[in-house]
Amino acid sequence: MLRFLTAGESHGKGLVTIIDNFPAGVKINEDFINEKLRLRQSGYGRGARQKIETDKIEFLSGVRGGLTTGSPISFFIKNKDYENWRDRMDAFKPVQEESKIHTPRPGHADFAGSIKFGLDDIRNVLERSSARETASRVAVGAVCQIFLKNFGIEFASAVLSIGGAGIDAAQISALGKERQAENGSEEKAPSEKKMPESNCGAFFSSDANLFDETIRQNIENSELRMPYPEHEEKAKAFIDKMKTEGDTAGGLITAKAKGVPVGLGSFTQWDEKLDAHISMSVMSIQAIKSVEIGAGVKSAYLKGSECHDSIYYNDNGDSDNKEQRGLISNQTPLFKVGGGFYRKTGNAGGIEGGMSNGEIISVTCAMKPIPTLMKPYLDTVDLNTGEAKKAFLERSDVCAVPAASIVVESALAFSICYFFLKKFGGDGLAEIKRNYDGYVKK
Ligand SMILES: Cc1cc2nc3c(=O)[nH]c(=O)nc-3n(C[C@H](O)[C@H](O)[C@H](O)COP(=O)(O)O)c2cc1C
């Protein structure tokens, strides 16, 4: 079973990560991993910390001569900022009473974390609960992506909106109104009912095809990782406003996986379901507050006839949706690669019954605004005295949604890799390739 563990504090010496049960013989591309780490550090609205750090992966074990050996992979990511925190973060120097923090920030792990562990200094909680830990997760996701590339599986992610500026997040309310109109409880329905179908099988415009070359370029060129340049100005203006006001911003993120074979995950047990695993991976990211697969919340407003993705088959492999076709086993003559089943819409987000169905896997999630504010808006109390206080200020991001989109993509990559290895498992790449080829039977 593929698994990973992370350790390390935000201002400690660095982050240590162990990936266990990763197959041997996978060629590791350090530049690919470091580029993902760079992207996690970038984005309009980030704080001063990112100017100090230049994250780089340093492998400690499990990789030799550029190839994984099958032994546990461990790696280190240095915190350059440690030099500024040496005294306060030293393993043995006594902690100065006056440096201790007793006022928990609403929205952070401070309150429950210090009560749970019986700690009299909130720093012991915030150092570990900080999203600095996501650098480890991005590196793990990048290693998983490198492996999955061997099987034609690709990943992409983007920011859909920030503070409501961006792709029409109000589609839900539009649909709700439409339903109300049909029920006679609302006078006028919105004029536009359905979004045009895109070549990724999207029913909703929020389901942008991130694998389209123009959109991919847009995301790459955008400081906010947004797919459509026309949204960027409004979103940046919102971040600027939040900065001026000492406030913070959240947003909507999407991540997708393409080329995933049919049948990863299972319907047979609750904890074997691919969508459940992805949800846990993504929800465990700091500040992520919702996870949707495919149409997600919007499904609640659709009729069954609108929601479910009809199934089509093309015998000669010339379907109008070639890229979408699943890799299918050789159980019957129909089940072959080079002609196959496909859908025209993607409301299921590529998962039915807890299993991948061969379509693009699509996840959307909401990130809440950063809980550390630069102005004392939020009330709190001193945990020692019960005295009313304002939440403390600490150097922080105004908006980290673009960075979080890379973390979400990485979490998705880990979940897909976990189930891929479960299905095609073997100790080395060559063995896994044989298993995979046997299943998809070219
Ligand atoms: C990439 C990224 C960067 C973040 N940066 C900050 C930050 O600078 N300041 C802050 O207070 N929270 C930041 N957060 C969010 C907190 O880590 C998070 O809200 C906190 O750990 C509590 O967890 P919860 O929001 O999941 O309940 C960031 C989150 C992510 C994903």
The ligand as a Tripos MOL2 file, in Angstrom:
@<TRIPOS>MOLECULE
LIG
   31    33     1     0     0
SMALL
NO_CHARGES

@<TRIPOS>ATOM
      1 C1         -0.8410   27.1380    0.2690 C.3       1 LIG1
      2 C2         -1.4450   27.6010    1.5510 C.ar      1 LIG1
      3 C3         -0.9270   28.7230    2.1930 C.ar      1 LIG1
      4 C4         -1.4830   29.1850    3.3840 C.ar      1 LIG1
      5 N1         -0.9490   30.3000    3.9740 N.ar      1 LIG1
      6 C5         -1.4550   30.7220    5.1600 C.ar      1 LIG1
      7 C6         -0.9060   31.8780    5.8110 C.ar      1 LIG1
      8 O1          0.0200   32.5260    5.3300 O.2       1 LIG1
      9 N2         -1.4680   32.2540    6.9910 N.ar      1 LIG1
     10 C7         -2.5010   31.5830    7.5580 C.ar      1 LIG1
     11 O2         -2.9730   31.9510    8.6180 O.2       1 LIG1
     12 N3         -3.0460   30.4950    6.9580 N.ar      1 LIG1
     13 C8         -2.5510   30.0540    5.7840 C.ar      1 LIG1
     14 N4         -3.1120   28.9520    5.1840 N.ar      1 LIG1
     15 C9         -4.2930   28.2980    5.7760 C.3       1 LIG1
     16 C10        -4.0420   27.6530    7.1250 C.3       1 LIG1
     17 O3         -2.8930   26.8350    7.1030 O.3       1 LIG1
     18 C11        -5.2640   26.8520    7.5790 C.3       1 LIG1
     19 O4         -6.4080   27.6370    7.4920 O.3       1 LIG1
     20 C12        -5.0780   26.3690    9.0160 C.3       1 LIG1
     21 O5         -4.0320   25.4070    9.0620 O.3       1 LIG1
     22 C13        -6.3370   25.7560    9.6420 C.3       1 LIG1
     23 O6         -6.7750   24.6440    8.9280 O.3       1 LIG1
     24 P1         -8.2480   24.5730    8.2850 P.3       1 LIG1
     25 O7         -8.4450   25.8830    7.5880 O.co2     1 LIG1
     26 O8         -8.1850   23.4230    7.3360 O.co2     1 LIG1
     27 O9         -9.2210   24.3900    9.3920 O.co2     1 LIG1
     28 C14        -2.5800   28.4940    3.9670 C.ar      1 LIG1
     29 C15        -3.1040   27.3550    3.3160 C.ar      1 LIG1
     30 C16        -2.5530   26.9130    2.1200 C.ar      1 LIG1
     31 C17        -3.1300   25.6950    1.4470 C.3       1 LIG1
@<TRIPOS>BOND
     1     1     2 1
     2     2     3 ar
     3     2    30 ar
     4     3     4 ar
     5     4     5 ar
     6     4    28 ar
     7     5     6 ar
     8     6     7 ar
     9     6    13 1
    10     7     8 2
    11     7     9 ar
    12     9    10 ar
    13    10    11 2
    14    10    12 ar
    15    12    13 ar
    16    13    14 ar
    17    14    15 1
    18    14    28 ar
    19    15    16 1
    20    16    17 1
    21    16    18 1
    22    18    19 1
    23    18    20 1
    24    20    21 1
    25    20    22 1
    26    22    23 1
    27    23    24 1
    28    24    25 2
    29    24    26 1
    30    24    27 1
    31    28    29 ar
    32    29    30 ar
    33    30    31 1
@<TRIPOS>SUBSTRUCTURE
     1 LIG1         1 GROUP 0 **** ****
